[in-house]
């Protein structure tokens, strides 16, 4: 047992430490005030509304409110798992997400490597500008452009096909073509912006490494393989982990705008299904259960991929 003197000394040290911390806070109170404002903003808009997720476990009625509605446990989850649309919606979501991941992760890297090898400054900046301008175009305009070029009636592509004696193709109404239209239009819109991230990472590579490699007789391809790619690998891993974390979150806006009765078999994904069940049909609890399930799967994917990255290399989100 510690004696009385030791206890008093320990308590005195703790008081001094608290006083020291409080003095530090008072000294830098303006900085803490600046931090406090965004913290309050995040709590109000990001964390406080999360209590509403409990309606996934209730039969929510606006008349009774969130707390007054009766508990039903996992009723809505069971209904979703047993529904006719469950397999099709999950498959459509995964197919589009995985397809997009396979294409969208490597293409910006390849494009950035190509830009890094262009030695003419004005040509490099011009091409970069052309590639990332589509990122600033809204989704509504993108879908409008898709309709303009690929519409079955008066679409530019079909007009050219018919001009040369071919038969028009219903691009927008084909369930088989929809995933390709969705993914590649997204690649066209976002690949340039993704390239900027890797270009910025490459700009931090010391040039003397390349000069030393060239003096040793290394080719450009060998420099890319042994210097550039290892240097940007942490950025690649983090980008891949973040992309995988949204595997069940296929964008609602673009999918809904491109969706029609003809391509519904492949265009109905979790986000559009949740919208229809929740806002259109008024089944708020059921749509909340579907959304919660989607977010849970995203978190599991994120955690697994992050653990895999930790096991394979030294880079991870946490």
C-alpha positions, 0 to 999 in steps of 0.5 A: 500500500502506498503511504500518505506522502506518496499519495499526496505527491501523486495528487499534487502532480496531477493537479499541476498537470491539469493546471498546465493543460488549462493554461495551455488551452487559455493561451491558445483559446482562439485556435480551439474556438476555430476548431470548435465551430467545425466540430459542432457542425459535424456533430449536428449534420453528420452524427446527430441525424444518425439516431434516425437509423433506429426506424430500420428496427421499427414500423415507423409512422409519422403520426407516432414519430421515431420514438413512438413507433412500435419495435419490430426487430429485424422484420424489415431485414428479413423481408428484404433478404426474402424478397424477389428483388434481393438477388437481382438488386445485389448482383446489379450493384456488385456488378457495376461497382466491381466493373467500375473498380477494375477500370477506374483504379488502374486507368488514372495511374496509367494516364498519370504515368503517360503525363509524367513522361511528356517533356513538352510543358504546354502539351502536357498542361493542355492534355491534362486540362482537356482530361479533367474538364469533364469532372466539372460537368454535372451528372444531369448534363452527362446523362443529357449528352448520353441521350444526345449521342446514343438515343435510339431516335435522332441520336448522333451515333444511330444517325451515322449507323443508319446513314451507312445502311445499318440498323439503329441500336437501342443503346439506352434501352438495352439491359446488356449495354447499360453497365457499359454505358454507366461505367465508361461515361463515369470513367470519361468524367472522372479519370482526369481528376483522378489522374491529378492525384497521382500526378501530384504524388509523382511531382514529389519524387526527387529528380536525382533518382531518375538522373542516377538511374539514367546514368546507370543505363536504365530505360524509361520503362525501368525507371517507371517500374523501379522508381515511379510506381514504388513512390506512388504506391501508398497513394494507389493503396489508399485510393483503392481502399477508399474506392472499395469502401463504396462498393455497394454505393452505386451513384443514385443520380446517374443510375436513376436518370439513365434508368427506364423500363427496358433496362430495369433488369440491370439498372435497378441497384440498391440506391434506386431500390431504396428511393422507390421503396422509401420515398415513392412507396412510403415504406420508410422503415424498410428503406432504412433497413436496406440502406443500413444493410448497404452501409454495413456491407461497405464498412465490412469491405473497407475493414477487410481491404484495409486489413489486407493492405496492412498485412501485405504492405505498410500503407493503410487508412488506420 
